[in-house]
């Protein structure tokens, strides 16, 4: 017991020390008071690890401080489980910490219940069949709610080893399917990568370890070459009087896994496993640096991407270029400003930084006064939520927000998760499992119902492949396939089949 008390005291002290760097003394005092209330509310509760339950909300709050969230959000992070798991009420929280904090705690509680399907949020929304739709509407109420939920999920993933194998798979699968894409849509790149890496390590540990080993080996072989390139570029930028910082970026195992899917598992075709990231003071200098790098090395034309002039869907901005050095080494560069880098790392959370943007009256009422164009989908959700709260009817079937951009996540009957490109067919899924299953497929069951070869997979589908030994691939299959690796396997099988290889 003394050890647990010591741990709790240390974590509390660390959080308060961390907070002092970003918040006023009054705000830090508020935070300390919230911690004491949470400690009392969670007294006697323990996590599966055996630690006091309070360690969890303290870590959630620590993430929120690190991400630059406002003090109301941080305090809500400390108190986020007190209403659902303890005797504390929303009225108690509002009385002690104000309407905003109580609103956020209430939102996190409801969002958790929506996600698990345990609650229909009927207190402010009508019943719907689609839990994901309700999930999105909850985001629209106040995006800070989902940022707290991301922090909550990240810490749960970090302590996943204490749960059963079945729960590990369930939580990791859900995190990869829902929370990582959600972090990506908020452009919280650093959070997305952490969620993906931990989830992937549980869902496919052998593949994860193999790719981590590949990355380590290639980094070891390439480090001296990269140092030489870094020195050359630094010399040129200094000569041109351009203030800058330069860091290396190593691709994550899960990102490498996704890239290998697109390159038919050819690791030598991936040029951005290791990249140099150059950060400068303004946008004009980004283009000046790009010109200097192209004067120094030979650029690969198809690999020059201007995400500054044309940002990605989630608002990401940067210049990317891949070059060939005089020593014939291939190197990728990413060039951006400090603001672009901050947004790439922390996304929307960066907008809430105490010194960057003060929350105004409009936002305090559940509205964000100004919303970047790339995050207009959040404003749309807020508008829908406001209409529902006002008692208006809303057609949820017409509400479409694509969190998953270019991927769908489907399941085998055993519950294994597979990521495939949007537009993939069940035949793509069959070949993803194994070529022997793909080439013998004669029919498919999606969610228990027979579908044709032309069916387009949707996220959440449970896919069963029906096989016969007598089945052979045919030319029509190539029209049904989306993934390059499946097409390659079918072409190889057709070439080796005497009945089709003679056809023109």
N, C-alpha and C positions, 0 to 999 in steps of 0.2 A: 504493500500500500504506500509506503514511504517513497519507493522508487517511482510509482505512478504520479504521486503528488509533485515530486521533483521534476519529472518530465513535463507535467502540465505547467508548472511555474516557469520552466525554461522556455517552453514554446510561447507562453504568454509574453514573457520579457522580450523574446526575439521579435514577435509581431509588433509590439509597441515601439521597439527600437527602430524597426523597419518603417513604421508609420510616421515617426517623427521627421523623417526626411521629406515627406510629401504633404503633411497636413498641419494645421495650426495646433497650438497646445490645447485649445478648447475641444477641437475635434478628436485629438488623441485621448483626452480625458473621457469623452463620450464613448470612444472605442473601448477603453479600459472598463468602463461601467457595463458595456454590453457583454464583454468577456466574463465579468463577474456574474452577471445575470444568467448567461448561458451555462456557466460552471455549476451554478445552483440548480438550474433546470435539468441538466444532464447528469446530476450527481447519482452515482451508482450504476450508470449505464456504461457498457463496455463494447468495444468493437470486436470483431472476430479475432483480431490479433491479440486481444487481451488488454490493449491500451484503453485508457479512459476515452469515452466517446468524444469528449471535448477536443481531443487532438484533431479530429476531422474538421469541424467548423473553423478551427484556428488555421489549419492549412488552407482551407478554401479562402478565408479572408486574406491570407498571405499572398495567394495567387492574384487576388483582385487588386491588392496594393501594387504588386509587381506589374500588373497590366495597366495601371494608371487610372483605375476607376475612382469615382467620387466617393466621399466618406459615407454617404447613405448606403451605397451599394456594398461597401466593405462591412459596415455594421450589419446589414441584412445577411451578408455571408456568414457572419458569426452566429446570427439568430435563425438561420434558415430552416433548421429542423426543430426548433423549440415548440412551434404550434402543433406540428403533426405528431411529434414523439413525446411531448412533455405537457405540463399543465398550464403553460403560458398561453395567453390569448392575444389576438390581434389588437384588442383594445389596450392591453398592457403595453404592447410594443409601441402603439401610436402615442399613448400617453407619455412614455419614456423617451421616445426617439423621433416622433413626428409621423406625419401621414405618409411621406415618401418611403420611409423604411418599412412601415407596416404594409404598404401597398406591394413592395417588392417581396417581402416574406410571404405574403398571401399568394402572389403570383408564382413563386418558386414551388410552394406547396401544391398549388393546383396543377402546375405544369408537370410535376412529378407524377401526379395521379392520372393526368391525361395520358402520359407516356406509357404507363403500365396498364392502361385500360381499366383502372379501378374506379374512375370517377368521370362523369360526363360534363364537368364544369357547368352544370345546369344553373348554378347561382347567377351566371351572367351570359350563358350561351344556351341555345336549344340543343336537344340531343341530335347527334349526327352519327352516321355509320363509320365515318372515317376518322380514326384517332389522329392520324397525321394532320388532317385538316384542322382539328382542334388544337393540335400542337402548334401549328403555324399561327392560328388566331391568338393563342396565348402569347406568342412572341410579339404580335402586333400591339398588345396592350402596353408593353414597355420592354424594349429590347434588352435593358439591363437585367431583366429576369432571366433570359436565356444565357447571358454572360455568366451570371452566378451559377446557373446549371452546368455550364461548361467547366467551371472551376470545380464544382462538386463531382462531376464525372471524372475529371482528370485525376483527382486524389483517390477516388474509388478504384480507378485503374492501377494506380501506383501501389495499391495495397491488395491487389487481386489475388496474390499468392496465398492469402489466408482463407480463401473460399474454396468450395468443392469444385472439381473439374467441370461439372455440368454448369454451375453458375459462372465460372470463368469464361466458358465458351459463349454463354448467353449474353453476358455483359460486354465481352469483347466484340461479338458480332453486332450487337446493337450500337456500340460506340463507333464501329467502322461504317455502319450503314447510315446512321442518323447524325451523330454528334460531330464526326470529322467533317462531313460535307457541310454541316451547319457552320462550323468554325471557318471553313473555306469561304462560304458565302459572306461571312462577316470579315473576310480577309485577315483572319487571325492565324497567320501562317505558322507561327511558332507553336501555337496550341494545337493546330491541326496535325502537325508533324508528330508531336508528342503522343496525341491520341492514336494516330495511325500506327506508330511504331510499337506501342505497348499492345494494342489490339492484335496486330499482325503476329507478334511474338507468341501470343497464346493460340491464335487460330491456326497458324502453320509454323510451329516452332522449328522444324527441320529446315524449311525454306528460309526462314528468317536468319537462322544461324549461318546457313550457307552464303547468303547474300552479304551479311555482315563480314564474313571472312573474305569474300571477294573484294569488298570495298577496302578493307584493311590492307590486303595484299597490293592492290593497285595504288593506294595512297603511298605505301612504302616505296614502290618502284618509281612513283611519279614525283615524290616530294622534292628531290633535288632539282629536277627539271623545272618544277613550278617555282621554286625559290629563284632560279635564274631568270625566269620570265618576270617575276615580281620585281626583281632588281632593275631589269631593263626598263620596265614601264615606269617605276618610281623615278628613275633617272630622267626620263623624257618629260614626265609631268612636272617634276621639280624645275627642270630647265625652262619649261613654259610658264612657270610661276603659278601653277594650279595647286591650291591647298586641297588635300584629299586624305582619306584613310583607305586602306586596302586590307581586306580579310579574305581568307579562303572559305569556301562553302562546300561541304561534302554532302552528296545526295543521300537521303535516308533510304533504308532498306526497302520500305514499302513503295517509295517513289521509284526505286530501281526495279522492283517487281512489276509495277504497272508499265514502266517503259519497256521491259523485256517482253511483255505480252504484245506490245505494238511492233517490236522489232524481231518477232519470231525467235525469241530467246538468244539473239546474237548480241552478246555483251560488248563486243568490239565496235558495234554500230552506235553505241551510246557515248556521246562526246561530253556530256555535262555532268558526269559523276563527280568531278571536282571542278569548281569554278572559282574565279577570282572576282570579288565584289568590290567595286570602287565607289566610294561615297564622296560627293563634292557639294559645294555650297548652293548652286542653283541649276536650273534646267538648262540654261545656255551652255554651262560648263559640261553638262552631260554629253551634249553633241560635240563639243570641242574635244573631249576625251576620246569619244568614239572615233573622230577623225585622226587623232594622234595614234591610236592603236592600229587603225587600218593603214596608216603610213608606215608603221613599224613592222606589221605582219601582214600576211595575205588572208583577207577575209573569205569565208565560205558564203557566197551570195545568198543561198537559200536559208541560211541560219542567222541572218540579221533581222531582228525583230524590234520594232519600235512600239513598246507598250506605254510610252509617255504620250505620244500623239493619239494612240488608240489604246486606252487602258483595257485590261481584261474585264470580264463581266463583274467581278467582285471589287473593282477599283484599283487593282494592282498596277503600279507604274514602274517601269524600268526599261533601259535599253539592254538588249541582249545581242551579243555577237560571238561567233566561233571563228577562230583564226588558226592558220598554220604557221608556225614559227620557222625560222631559217633552218633549225635543226629538225624540221618536219614533225614537231610535236603539235597536237591539236589541243587548244585551250579555249574554254568559254569565259567570257567576261560579262558581268552584269554591272551596269552603271546607273546610279540613281542619286537623288538628293537625300539629305538626312530625314526630311519629312516623308519622302517616299519610302525610305527604309523603315522608319518608325511605323508607318501605316502597313507595310508589308509584314512586319513582325507582329504587331498588336491589333491591326485592323480598326474596326469601329471602336474598340475599347480605348484606343489612343485619343479619341475625340472627347473623352470624358475626363481627361487629366485635369487635376485641380487648377493648374496654372495655365492651361491651354484654352479651356472653354468652361465658363461658368454656366451652370444649369439655370435657365430662365423660367419665368412663370409658365410659359407655354409647355415646356417640357415637364415641369412639376405636375401638370395636369394629365400626364400620360402622353404628351405629344413631343416630338422633336421638332423644334422650330425650323431648322434647315436640315435637309437630308441630301447627301450626295446622290447624283443621278443613278449611280450603280447600286445604291441601296434603296431605290424607290419602292422596291417590293415590300420593305418594312412599312413605309408610309401607307401603301395600299392596304396592308393588313390592319394598320391602326384605323384606317377609315372604315373598314369592314367591321372591326370590333366596336367602333363608336356607334355604327348603325344598329348593331345587335343590341348593345346596351340601351339604345333609345327605343327598342321594341320593334324595329323594322324587320321585315322578313329578308333573309339572305339565301340565295341559291348556292349552297356550298359546292355543288357539283361543278359549278362554273369557276370556282376559285382555284386558280392554278398558280402555284409557285414552285418552280423547278429548283430544288436544292441540289440535285445530284448531277446537274449539267451533262456530262458526257458518259456517265456510267449507270448501270443498273446492278442491283445486288439480288441474287436469287439463291435458293436453298436446295440442297439435295433432300430426299426423304428422311435422311438421318440427321438433318439440321446443319450440315456443313455449308458454309457461305462461299459463294463464287461471285467475283466481280467481272462483268462483261461490258463491252461498249453498248451504248444506246442503239437499238435497232438489231441487236443480236437475236438469233433464232434458237429454238431448242436444240437444233443440230450443232450450233456453236457450243452450247453447253455440253452436249454429249462428247464432242471432241476435246473439250477442255478437261473432262474427267479422264478419258483415255481414248486413243485412236481405235482400239479394238471395240469399244462401246459405240463410238461414232459410226464406224463403217457397217455395223450390224443393226443400226437403229431403223425401225420400221414405223414407229408411232411414238407419241409423247402424251403424258398426262400432266396438265398444269392445274395445280390445286385440286387434283382428283378427277379432272375432266379431260377427255381425249381432245387434242388440238392437232391441227395440221402443221406441215413443215414451214408454212409461211407465217406462223404466229410470231409476234414480236414480244420478247420477254419484258416483263415489268418488274420493278423493284418489289420484293416480297413474295414473288412467285415461288411455289414449291414445285420442282421439276423432276419428273420420273421418266426415264428413258426405257422404252420397250424394245427389246432386241430379238432378232432371229438369226440363226447361223446362215440361212440361205440368202440373206439380204446382201446386195452389192451396191456400192456407190454408183451414181449415174451423173451425167453432165448437168442435169437440172439442179443437182445439189449445189453447184457453184453459185447459182443465182440466189440461193436461200441463205448463203453464209455471209457473215459480216467480218469475222476475225481472220487476219492473214494466216495465222498458224493452221486454222481448220482448212482454209482453202488450199494451202500448201500440201496438207496431208491427203486431201481428196484428189488433187492433181496427181500426186505420186501414186495413189491407189489406182486411179484410172489409167495411168501410164503402164502400170504393171499388170493390168487386167487385159488379157488377149481379146476380149469381146469389145472393149472400148478403145484400146490403143491403136487399132487400125482405122478408126473413124477419123474423117478429116477434121 
